[in-house]
Amino acid sequence: MARRVGYTGVGVDLRTGSPTPSQVRDTVRSVFADSRYRRAAEAVGRELRATDAPRAAADLLEDLIHRKRPQSGARREV
């Protein structure tokens, strides 16, 4: 999950499963101080709100039923 956060630009991947309190504090401060993170989060939010997740899930389930197995790496656009 942290890698995805870093990849999308909405936050920072600290690259550790157990960050120190000072790492968290310093990173939170830097994220709050940099408007690029806010803009990236707003863009991701817009994308999520525009997605019809229940329909996409239903479509994927129907495909799974017909194929009996999911297609590797398949992603359906809504």
Phi and psi in degrees as a GROMACS rama.xvg file:
@    title "Ramachandran Plot"
@    xaxis  label "Phi"
@    yaxis  label "Psi"
@TYPE xy
-61.9061  -36.3884  ALA-2
-64.1628  -40.5376  ARG-3
-65.6602  -39.3183  ARG-4
-60.1579  -46.2711  VAL-5
-66.2432  -41.0631  GLY-6
-62.1659  -42.1478  TYR-7
-78.7194  -12.7093  THR-8
83.6134  10.5963  GLY-9
-88.6153  -5.44451  VAL-10
-171.219  -163.617  GLY-11
-122.908  134.361  VAL-12
-87.8985  111.884  ASP-13
-76.1577  -8.16438  LEU-14
58.3734  36.851  ARG-15
-152.55  145.054  THR-16
-81.8098  -10.9669  GLY-17
-141.874  74.3115  SER-18
-68.0728  151.47  PRO-19
-77.3101  157.544  THR-20
-54.8184  -39.1102  PRO-21
-68.9661  -34.2077  SER-22
-62.8918  -44.3357  GLN-23
-63.8691  -48.7654  VAL-24
-57.7101  -49.8651  ARG-25
-64.1734  -39.4698  ASP-26
-69.3577  -42.5638  THR-27
-59.656  -44.4712  VAL-28
-60.6427  -42.798  ARG-29
-69.3468  -36.1047  SER-30
-65.91  -45.4312  VAL-31
-64.3632  -28.5961  PHE-32
-84.3352  -12.6893  ALA-33
-111.301  112.401  ASP-34
-67.5318  -14.6814  SER-35
-61.2379  -35.9955  ARG-36
-66.8591  -41.0229  TYR-37
-63.1794  -45.3717  ARG-38
-62.664  -40.9242  ARG-39
-64.8945  -41.7396  ALA-40
-64.6373  -39.6233  ALA-41
-63.3889  -40.1767  GLU-42
-65.4193  -43.567  ALA-43
-63.7477  -40.6348  VAL-44
-60.807  -43.4555  GLY-45
-61.037  -42.7631  ARG-46
-63.3317  -42.7348  GLU-47
-65.1098  -41.7283  LEU-48
-66.3479  -27.6004  ARG-49
-82.255  -9.99729  ALA-50
-89.9877  133.941  THR-51
-91.9834  79.2386  ASP-52
-59.3095  -43.8041  ALA-53
-59.4034  -40.7775  PRO-54
-66.0619  -44.5827  ARG-55
-61.0841  -40.9033  ALA-56
-64.7091  -43.6419  ALA-57
-62.2276  -42.8833  ALA-58
-60.7382  -44.0728  ASP-59
-64.4631  -40.0173  LEU-60
-65.4246  -40.8499  LEU-61
-62.8051  -42.6015  GLU-62
-60.6044  -42.3768  ASP-63
-61.8919  -42.6339  LEU-64
-61.7333  -42.7937  ILE-65
-72.0715  -32.2193  HIS-66
-93.5424  -19.3227  ARG-67
73.1074  -3.68391  LYS-68
-159.434  148.461  ARG-69
-71.3362  149.897  PRO-70
-80.6117  128.068  GLN-71
-59.0489  124.743  SER-72
71.2724  11.5106  GLY-73
-72.7457  139.795  ALA-74
-141.502  125.753  ARG-75
-100.626  130.029  ARG-76
-80.5922  142.781  GLU-77
